[in-house]
Amino acid sequence: MVVVVSDEAKQTQIEAITQGYTFEAPSITLGAAIKDGESVPEAVVRLPLGSMNRHGLVAGATGTGKTVTLQLMAEQLSVAGVPVFLADVKGDLSGLATESPGHAKIDSRMTGLAQEWAATAYPVEFLSLGDSGGGVPVRATVSSFGPILLSKVLGLNDTQESSLGLVFHYADKNGLPLLDLKDLQAVVQHLLSDEGKADLKGLGGLATSTAGVILRELITFSSQGAESFLVSQSLMPKICCALATMASA
């Protein structure tokens, strides 16, 4: 079935977009509506800055501009003084750090949108997990990583996650710092001993089979390179400071 949309209906849609995406509060610009394959400059699509702390989804087929949309959002947030964290595994967004040399397609696109454009380099701090990569190493202690997130990474079930939480609780109450994976393994092994079982008597105890699963998963996690990330000195506070000043630099 083919549905033919009248020009009047298209114009009504354009007017609805223009009204719906016009805000008095500060906002970022994503682009403009398209009518019959051409951009409509007056129907600008914006998002209020106040809504940028909500969940969002940028979806589309390969080559439709998802990455460019994210870059456009990050650039405008940076200008507004809002720090942005981007998990960019392939390095597609690294160009934020340098000015674009310009291109005829960019000029044509901006002319169609009736918007001004100037090549700009934005303040960027490159981060990397542990010692891999050339960025600032992001590291964390096991304690700061926490039992909930660690359980997700290890793929533990609800019972095993609860038991890992008990291990963290025991270490915290007894002043045992969990700095790296070896510390965590040592505490688990202690709680399997007669002395450790006595310590947990009033807390429900730790099943040997559950502890075995946790220890095996920790060994696998360590062999995958986790030891370079979960270390005795956390660099997360410094990274947070860098992110907080990134946009205002």
WOVEN-V562269 format. One record per residue. OMEGA is omega in whole degrees, -180 to 180 (none if undefined). Layout:
[[OMEGA] [OMEGA]]
This chain:
[[180] [179] [179] [-180] [-178] [178] [180] [179] [178] [-180] [177] [178] [179] [179] [179] [178] [-179] [-179] [-175] [-177] [175] [-176] [175] [179] [177] [-176] [174] [-177] [179] [-178] [-180] [178] [179] [178] [-179] [176] [-179] [178] [177] [-172] [-177] [180] [-177] [178] [-178] [173] [179] [177] [-179] [-179] [-174] [175] [179] [177] [178] [-180] [174] [-174] [179] [179] [179] [176] [-178] [174] [-180] [-178] [179] [177] [178] [179] [179] [179] [-179] [180] [-177] [176] [178] [178] [-179] [179] [-179] [179] [-176] [174] [-178] [175] [-172] [-174] [-175] [179] [-178] [-175] [-179] [179] [176] [-174] [-177] [178] [176] [177] [-179] [-180] [-179] [180] [177] [180] [-179] [-179] [-178] [176] [179] [179] [-178] [180] [179] [180] [177] [179] [-175] [172] [-177] [180] [-175] [173] [-180] [-179] [175] [180] [179] [-177] [-178] [178] [-177] [-178] [176] [-177] [176] [-178] [179] [172] [178] [180] [-179] [176] [173] [-176] [-177] [180] [179] [178] [179] [-180] [-179] [-180] [-178] [175] [-175] [180] [180] [177] [178] [180] [178] [176] [178] [178] [178] [180] [-180] [-179] [-179] [-178] [-178] [176] [180] [-179] [175] [-176] [179] [-177] [180] [177] [-179] [179] [-179] [179] [179] [-180] [178] [-177] [175] [180] [179] [179] [-180] [178] [179] [179] [-176] [-174] [-179] [-178] [177] [177] [-180] [-178] [-179] [-179] [179] [178] [178] [178] [-179] [-180] [179] [180] [177] [177] [178] [179] [179] [-179] [179] [176] [-177] [-177] [178] [180] [179] [-174] [-173] [180] [-179] [176] [-178] [179] [179] [179] [179] [178] [-180] [179] [-178] [-178] [-174] [-174] [-177] [-178] [none]]
